[in-house]
Amino acid sequence: MAVEIERKFLIDISLIEELGSGIKIQQGYIPTENNTVVRSRVSGHVAYLTIKGKMEGISRNEFEYEIPVSDAQSIIAEMCGGLTIDKTRYMITHAGHVWEVDVFHGENDGLIVAEVELNSEDEVFERPNWVVEEVTDQDKYGNSKLLINPFKLWDKS
């Protein structure tokens, strides 16, 4: 069993010199209870089935297994109702940490979020100059929540 410890931020993408090449990601979510997450993800030419436990602070148990792409697509179509989060992910290394920058598409177009995985909840890390605001504790930025309440429906006033 692995433990995922991550923090999530809004960013100013115009301050990033170069994103490099990204990878297209499509993921669907099987409805669950108790703030657990079951996700099917197609990431480029590979796919994963992921089960995430309830958040405790910024940590949660995570189980992730590579599965055939055709299985992931079937899970999305049959068990997730065909509803997906679509995004392009860019990896940026900064001060010894890898930041995942997600540029969302479709119903969440316009949303850009960066995540950094840590080794402990109290790990000190350097924030890049393009980090604007931490949103780790804001549920609405979770991918499974974005499926239910997409960014395009948010009141941005």
C-alpha positions as CSV (number, residue, x, y, z in Angstrom):
1,M,0.0,0.0,0.0
2,A,1.2,3.5,-0.9
3,V,0.3,6.7,0.8
4,E,-0.3,9.7,-1.4
5,I,0.8,13.0,0.2
6,E,0.2,16.0,-2.1
7,R,-0.5,19.7,-2.2
8,K,-2.5,21.4,-4.9
9,F,-2.1,25.0,-6.2
10,L,-3.5,27.4,-8.8
11,I,-0.8,28.8,-11.0
12,D,0.0,31.7,-13.4
13,I,0.9,29.7,-16.5
14,S,2.3,32.8,-18.2
15,L,5.2,32.7,-15.7
16,I,6.3,29.3,-16.8
17,E,9.1,29.6,-19.4
18,E,8.4,26.3,-21.1
19,L,5.9,23.5,-20.5
20,G,7.6,21.0,-22.7
21,S,5.6,18.2,-24.1
22,G,2.5,17.1,-22.3
23,I,0.5,13.9,-22.1
24,K,-3.2,13.6,-22.7
25,I,-5.1,12.1,-19.9
26,Q,-8.7,10.9,-19.8
27,Q,-10.2,9.6,-16.5
28,G,-13.5,8.4,-15.3
29,Y,-14.8,7.9,-11.8
30,I,-16.9,5.1,-10.4
31,P,-19.4,6.5,-7.8
32,T,-18.4,5.8,-4.2
33,E,-19.2,6.8,-0.7
34,N,-17.2,8.1,2.3
35,N,-14.9,10.3,0.2
36,T,-13.1,7.4,-1.4
37,V,-12.2,7.5,-5.1
38,V,-12.1,4.7,-7.7
39,R,-10.7,6.0,-11.0
40,S,-10.0,4.6,-14.4
41,R,-7.3,6.5,-16.2
42,V,-5.9,6.4,-19.8
43,S,-2.7,8.3,-19.9
44,G,-1.2,8.4,-23.3
45,H,-0.7,4.7,-24.3
46,V,-1.0,3.2,-20.8
47,A,-3.9,2.9,-18.3
48,Y,-4.5,2.5,-14.6
49,L,-7.1,1.5,-12.1
50,T,-6.7,3.6,-8.9
51,I,-8.4,3.3,-5.6
52,K,-7.9,6.2,-3.1
53,G,-8.9,6.2,0.5
54,K,-10.4,9.0,2.5
55,M,-8.2,12.1,3.0
56,E,-6.7,12.6,6.4
57,G,-4.9,15.9,6.4
58,I,-3.2,16.0,3.0
59,S,-2.6,12.2,3.0
60,R,-4.5,9.2,1.9
61,N,-4.0,5.5,1.0
62,E,-3.6,4.9,-2.7
63,F,-3.6,1.7,-4.7
64,E,-2.8,2.0,-8.4
65,Y,-2.5,-0.8,-10.9
66,E,-1.6,-0.8,-14.6
67,I,-4.4,-2.3,-16.7
68,P,-4.9,-2.7,-20.4
69,V,-6.1,0.4,-22.2
70,S,-9.1,-1.4,-23.6
71,D,-10.2,-2.4,-20.0
72,A,-9.8,1.2,-18.8
73,Q,-11.9,2.4,-21.7
74,S,-14.6,-0.2,-21.0
75,I,-14.6,0.8,-17.3
76,I,-15.1,4.5,-18.3
77,A,-17.9,3.6,-20.7
78,E,-19.7,1.1,-18.6
79,M,-19.1,2.0,-15.0
80,C,-18.4,5.7,-15.2
81,G,-21.3,6.5,-17.5
82,G,-18.8,7.7,-20.2
83,L,-18.2,10.9,-18.2
84,T,-14.6,11.9,-18.1
85,I,-12.1,14.5,-16.9
86,D,-9.9,15.5,-19.8
87,K,-6.6,17.3,-19.4
88,T,-3.0,17.6,-20.6
89,R,-0.4,17.0,-17.9
90,Y,3.0,18.6,-18.0
91,M,5.9,17.6,-15.6
92,I,8.2,20.4,-14.3
93,T,11.1,19.8,-12.0
94,H,11.7,22.6,-9.5
95,A,14.1,22.5,-6.6
96,G,14.2,18.8,-6.3
97,H,10.4,18.2,-6.7
98,V,8.4,17.2,-9.7
99,W,5.3,19.4,-10.2
100,E,2.4,18.0,-12.2
101,V,0.7,20.9,-14.1
102,D,-2.7,19.9,-15.4
103,V,-4.4,22.0,-18.1
104,F,-8.0,21.0,-18.2
105,H,-10.2,20.7,-21.3
106,G,-13.9,20.3,-22.1
107,E,-16.2,21.3,-19.2
108,N,-13.2,22.4,-17.1
109,D,-11.5,24.4,-19.8
110,G,-9.6,27.4,-18.3
111,L,-8.7,25.6,-15.1
112,I,-4.9,25.0,-14.6
113,V,-3.8,23.3,-11.4
114,A,-0.3,22.1,-10.2
115,E,0.3,19.4,-7.7
116,V,3.4,18.4,-5.9
117,E,3.8,15.0,-4.1
118,L,5.7,15.0,-0.8
119,N,7.4,12.4,1.4
120,S,5.7,13.7,4.6
121,E,2.9,16.2,5.5
122,D,5.4,18.6,7.1
123,E,8.0,18.4,4.3
124,V,9.5,21.8,3.4
125,F,9.6,22.6,-0.3
126,E,10.3,25.6,-2.5
127,R,7.4,27.0,-4.4
128,P,8.0,28.1,-7.9
129,N,7.3,31.7,-8.7
130,W,4.4,30.7,-10.9
131,V,2.4,29.3,-7.9
132,V,-0.4,31.7,-7.0
133,E,-2.7,30.1,-4.4
134,E,-2.9,26.9,-2.5
135,V,-6.2,25.0,-2.9
136,T,-5.3,21.7,-1.3
137,D,-8.1,22.0,1.2
138,Q,-10.7,23.1,-1.3
139,D,-12.7,20.0,-2.3
140,K,-14.0,21.5,-5.5
141,Y,-10.6,21.2,-7.1
142,G,-10.5,17.4,-6.8
143,N,-10.8,15.7,-10.2
144,S,-13.8,13.6,-9.1
145,K,-15.5,16.8,-7.8
146,L,-14.8,18.6,-11.1
147,L,-16.8,15.8,-12.9
148,I,-19.9,16.7,-10.8
149,N,-19.4,20.5,-10.7
150,P,-17.3,21.5,-13.7
151,F,-15.2,24.7,-13.7
152,K,-17.4,26.3,-16.4
153,L,-20.3,26.3,-13.9
154,W,-18.4,28.1,-11.1
155,D,-19.3,31.7,-10.2
156,K,-16.1,33.5,-11.1
157,S,-17.2,36.9,-9.8
